[in-house]
Amino acid sequence: NLINTAKLEFECLPAVAQMEQNGMLLDMDKWNVLSSKLESEKKHLETLLFNELGDINLDSSKQRLESLQSKGLKISDTKKETLNPLKEKYPYINDLIEYSRVAKLVQSFTQTIPGHIHSLTGRIHPEYRQLGATTGRLSCRNPSLQNIPRKKAFRECFISSPEHKIVVADFSQIELRVAAEISND
């Protein structure tokens, strides 16, 4: 009984293909400013943490753990959930949590996204998968533009062509709404 579902998915295919073909424009000037700001913040946090924890690889959870344990902290990992309760007593823990956040933004986004800009079109052409998620939602990869942080500084770097607009449409709790519709709830 999936004929109607298949027809619906087939009807969406041209729009998904057009999204891939059109791609997204990235304002490189804004992106570079954002990237520089995050790199600077990361360097500042590195300096603070090196003074407190020693010359360790801050991206190594093993080295972070060993350094924190050598300072007398009785912890078994350096996950945010483990470190959060210690922020008040040990201010450098907040710097470590913030370093992890900033380092992830740099590594996952500001350094990698520009590498996906096509040399001929000047756009990012991610791969959309119509049934890429187990929930049935559209997914995106190479790069995953659906995971761009919601912060304005990131989102405003993605721009439309002249005389065009970007429309943001989020299907809030769509799976629950579809289930409710199907079950007549």
One Martini backbone bead per residue (centre of mass of N, CA, C, O) as a GRO file, in nm:
protein
  185
    1ASN     BB    1   0.056   0.064   0.019
    2LEU     BB    2   0.286   0.274  -0.148
    3ILE     BB    3   0.198   0.427  -0.405
    4ASN     BB    4   0.129   0.714  -0.299
    5THR     BB    5   0.404   0.766  -0.175
    6ALA     BB    6   0.570   0.733  -0.432
    7LYS     BB    7   0.433   0.958  -0.592
    8LEU     BB    8   0.511   1.185  -0.401
    9GLU     BB    9   0.817   1.147  -0.425
   10PHE     BB   10   0.833   1.183  -0.735
   11GLU     BB   11   0.721   1.481  -0.731
   12CYS     BB   12   0.981   1.590  -0.567
   13LEU     BB   13   1.234   1.542  -0.743
   14PRO     BB   14   1.267   1.810  -0.909
   15ALA     BB   15   1.319   1.993  -0.662
   16VAL     BB   16   1.568   1.847  -0.556
   17ALA     BB   17   1.739   1.872  -0.812
   18GLN     BB   18   1.731   2.184  -0.818
   19MET     BB   19   1.875   2.229  -0.552
   20GLU     BB   20   2.140   2.101  -0.640
   21GLN     BB   21   2.194   2.272  -0.893
   22ASN     BB   22   2.181   2.558  -0.763
   23GLY     BB   23   2.254   2.590  -0.485
   24MET     BB   24   2.482   2.785  -0.274
   25LEU     BB   25   2.558   3.088  -0.147
   26LEU     BB   26   2.868   3.238  -0.031
   27ASP     BB   27   2.979   3.480   0.185
   28MET     BB   28   3.314   3.518   0.211
   29ASP     BB   29   3.349   3.768   0.381
   30LYS     BB   30   3.177   3.678   0.622
   31TRP     BB   31   3.315   3.404   0.663
   32ASN     BB   32   3.601   3.518   0.725
   33VAL     BB   33   3.519   3.676   0.973
   34LEU     BB   34   3.410   3.439   1.133
   35SER     BB   35   3.664   3.266   1.123
   36SER     BB   36   3.856   3.468   1.262
   37LYS     BB   37   3.700   3.490   1.525
   38LEU     BB   38   3.715   3.188   1.602
   39GLU     BB   39   4.023   3.158   1.592
   40SER     BB   40   4.080   3.370   1.809
   41GLU     BB   41   3.916   3.236   2.034
   42LYS     BB   42   4.074   2.973   2.033
   43LYS     BB   43   4.354   3.091   2.102
   44HIS     BB   44   4.275   3.220   2.369
   45LEU     BB   45   4.185   2.954   2.506
   46GLU     BB   46   4.451   2.808   2.477
   47THR     BB   47   4.618   2.995   2.655
   48LEU     BB   48   4.455   2.958   2.913
   49LEU     BB   49   4.482   2.642   2.922
   50PHE     BB   50   4.790   2.613   2.921
   51ASN     BB   51   4.826   2.762   3.194
   52GLU     BB   52   4.647   2.541   3.351
   53LEU     BB   53   4.721   2.239   3.192
   54GLY     BB   54   4.923   2.273   2.983
   55ASP     BB   55   5.098   2.110   2.714
   56ILE     BB   56   4.829   2.011   2.542
   57ASN     BB   57   4.592   1.833   2.368
   58LEU     BB   58   4.276   1.968   2.347
   59ASP     BB   59   4.162   1.733   2.137
   60SER     BB   60   4.232   1.533   2.371
   61SER     BB   61   4.060   1.354   2.595
   62LYS     BB   62   4.292   1.210   2.737
   63GLN     BB   63   4.467   1.461   2.810
   64ARG     BB   64   4.253   1.616   2.960
   65LEU     BB   65   4.195   1.405   3.175
   66GLU     BB   66   4.480   1.381   3.292
   67SER     BB   67   4.506   1.679   3.373
   68LEU     BB   68   4.259   1.692   3.562
   69GLN     BB   69   4.345   1.459   3.750
   70SER     BB   70   4.620   1.599   3.835
   71LYS     BB   71   4.429   1.831   3.984
   72GLY     BB   72   4.202   1.632   4.147
   73LEU     BB   73   3.990   1.529   3.961
   74LYS     BB   74   3.694   1.315   3.986
   75ILE     BB   75   3.704   1.181   3.670
   76SER     BB   76   3.612   0.980   3.361
   77ASP     BB   77   3.552   1.242   3.184
   78THR     BB   78   3.497   1.522   2.920
   79LYS     BB   79   3.215   1.576   2.928
   80LYS     BB   80   2.990   1.818   2.957
   81GLU     BB   81   2.818   1.680   3.182
   82THR     BB   82   3.064   1.646   3.374
   83LEU     BB   83   3.174   1.953   3.377
   84ASN     BB   84   2.945   2.153   3.451
   85PRO     BB   85   2.942   2.121   3.776
   86LEU     BB   86   3.259   2.253   3.784
   87LYS     BB   87   3.258   2.560   3.697
   88GLU     BB   88   3.244   2.716   3.971
   89LYS     BB   89   3.510   2.595   4.104
   90TYR     BB   90   3.638   2.577   3.792
   91PRO     BB   91   3.685   2.813   3.556
   92TYR     BB   92   3.849   2.646   3.333
   93ILE     BB   93   3.613   2.464   3.248
   94ASN     BB   94   3.465   2.671   3.079
   95ASP     BB   95   3.695   2.702   2.874
   96LEU     BB   96   3.688   2.405   2.781
   97ILE     BB   97   3.400   2.404   2.676
   98GLU     BB   98   3.438   2.642   2.482
   99TYR     BB   99   3.661   2.521   2.315
  100SER     BB  100   3.501   2.281   2.203
  101ARG     BB  101   3.292   2.450   2.055
  102VAL     BB  102   3.482   2.619   1.873
  103ALA     BB  103   3.645   2.387   1.744
  104LYS     BB  104   3.399   2.261   1.602
  105LEU     BB  105   3.327   2.501   1.424
  106VAL     BB  106   3.592   2.513   1.275
  107GLN     BB  107   3.616   2.216   1.177
  108SER     BB  108   3.309   2.176   1.059
  109PHE     BB  109   3.295   2.470   0.903
  110THR     BB  110   3.503   2.707   0.837
  111GLN     BB  111   3.710   2.501   0.698
  112THR     BB  112   3.510   2.319   0.500
  113ILE     BB  113   3.292   2.467   0.329
  114PRO     BB  114   3.471   2.613   0.107
  115GLY     BB  115   3.558   2.328  -0.026
  116HIS     BB  116   3.250   2.311  -0.172
  117ILE     BB  117   3.313   2.507  -0.387
  118HIS     BB  118   3.251   2.553  -0.703
  119SER     BB  119   3.455   2.659  -0.961
  120LEU     BB  120   3.220   2.746  -1.169
  121THR     BB  121   2.966   2.849  -0.981
  122GLY     BB  122   3.025   2.938  -0.668
  123ARG     BB  123   2.886   2.689  -0.530
  124ILE     BB  124   2.696   2.488  -0.323
  125HIS     BB  125   2.647   2.121  -0.387
  126PRO     BB  126   2.459   1.935  -0.235
  127GLU     BB  127   2.340   1.626  -0.120
  128TYR     BB  128   2.024   1.503  -0.165
  129ARG     BB  129   1.801   1.300   0.044
  130GLN     BB  130   1.486   1.209   0.037
  131LEU     BB  131   1.544   0.922   0.220
  132GLY     BB  132   1.788   0.968   0.449
  133ALA     BB  133   1.596   0.929   0.686
  134THR     BB  134   1.419   0.732   0.902
  135THR     BB  135   1.176   0.951   0.910
  136GLY     BB  136   1.169   1.074   0.592
  137ARG     BB  137   1.354   1.291   0.573
  138LEU     BB  138   1.547   1.515   0.455
  139SER     BB  139   1.881   1.508   0.340
  140CYS     BB  140   2.233   1.617   0.385
  141ARG     BB  141   2.545   1.623   0.187
  142ASN     BB  142   2.831   1.746   0.081
  143PRO     BB  143   2.730   1.924   0.263
  144SER     BB  144   2.560   1.977   0.572
  145LEU     BB  145   2.331   2.235   0.571
  146GLN     BB  146   2.141   2.137   0.813
  147ASN     BB  147   2.396   2.191   1.038
  148ILE     BB  148   2.393   2.475   1.059
  149PRO     BB  149   2.412   2.702   1.264
  150ARG     BB  150   2.163   2.924   1.401
  151LYS     BB  151   2.336   3.145   1.397
  152LYS     BB  152   2.348   3.440   1.238
  153ALA     BB  153   2.651   3.441   1.148
  154PHE     BB  154   2.601   3.190   0.967
  155ARG     BB  155   2.332   3.232   0.806
  156GLU     BB  156   2.419   3.513   0.661
  157CYS     BB  157   2.625   3.369   0.455
  158PHE     BB  158   2.369   3.280   0.316
  159ILE     BB  159   2.278   3.360  -0.016
  160SER     BB  160   2.128   3.526  -0.265
  161SER     BB  161   2.050   3.618  -0.549
  162PRO     BB  162   1.980   3.852  -0.733
  163GLU     BB  163   1.637   3.895  -0.698
  164HIS     BB  164   1.636   3.702  -0.451
  165LYS     BB  165   1.519   3.455  -0.208
  166ILE     BB  166   1.519   3.320   0.108
  167VAL     BB  167   1.341   3.036   0.225
  168VAL     BB  168   1.217   2.944   0.541
  169ALA     BB  169   1.121   2.598   0.616
  170ASP     BB  170   0.969   2.449   0.906
  171PHE     BB  171   0.867   2.128   1.007
  172SER     BB  172   0.717   2.110   1.284
  173GLN     BB  173   0.676   1.805   1.390
  174ILE     BB  174   0.600   1.627   1.133
  175GLU     BB  175   0.574   1.334   1.226
  176LEU     BB  176   0.345   1.382   1.430
  177ARG     BB  177   0.145   1.510   1.228
  178VAL     BB  178   0.125   1.270   1.035
  179ALA     BB  179   0.035   1.061   1.242
  180ALA     BB  180  -0.223   1.213   1.322
  181GLU     BB  181  -0.351   1.208   1.042
  182ILE     BB  182  -0.351   0.898   0.995
  183SER     BB  183  -0.506   0.847   1.290
  184ASN     BB  184  -0.718   1.074   1.344
  185ASP     BB  185  -0.607   1.276   1.596
   0.00000   0.00000   0.00000
